[in-house]
Structure formats: C-alpha cells, structure tokens
Amino acid sequence: MKRSRTPNNRGPVEIQGASVQVRNGDVNSALRKLKKILENNDRQKELAKHEFHEKPSVTRKRARDAAKKRSKRERQDQIISGTIKKPTGTQWQKSKRKRRRVLDAENAFMTARRKNGG
C-alpha cells in the first residue's frame, strides 16, 4: 500500500489501495471480499513472487516456459481460425527438425479440427 502524506509530515495519513468495509462485525466476509479483490488485481501473485529470493536461472526458466505456453496458445488460435497454411514446395523438407515441425503442425491442425467438429 502506498501512503501519501502532506508536506512536512503533518496532517492525516491517506492510505491508497484496496479497502473493504466491515459491516455488522462480519470480518470473515470482508476478508473474503478483500482476497477476491486482490486476486483479481494479481496483487497476491506479486506478493508471493517477491516473498523469497529467486535465482536468475529460475526467473529465466519461468519466462521461457511462459513464452512456450503463449506460443502454443497463439498457434492453436491460428489453427482454429484457419490462418495457418501448409508449406509449399520441398524446401521445408531439408532438415529433420523442419520436417518434424511441419508434421506436428499438421497433426495439431487435424486434432483441432476434430475437436471443433470441422
């Protein structure tokens, strides 16, 4: 939470951030509401992320895994929308890695079509 004070540290202290009113002394429901607000703003994840020191290698690994997941999701969206086309010619068959990538894309395309009833 961020506190803003008047100049020279005089006057009332304003607390800026998430707040919940406790009604009829029901602290449990107010706490549930506050947790929901924090969860929606991803503040809880940020706090958990900064709770312990994380080695740079672990940070890179998490970023790499997130990029893979994001790429896979974007690829699935492209397959479903039909924007991915099959490569033309034999240029893509030059290496085993490229052949594997194309065959995996075709398999993913067919799987997505079967799932969507197409």
Helices and strands as residue ranges (DSSP letters): E 2-4, G 7-9, E 14-16, H 27-40, H 43-49, H 56-81, G 91-93, H 96-115
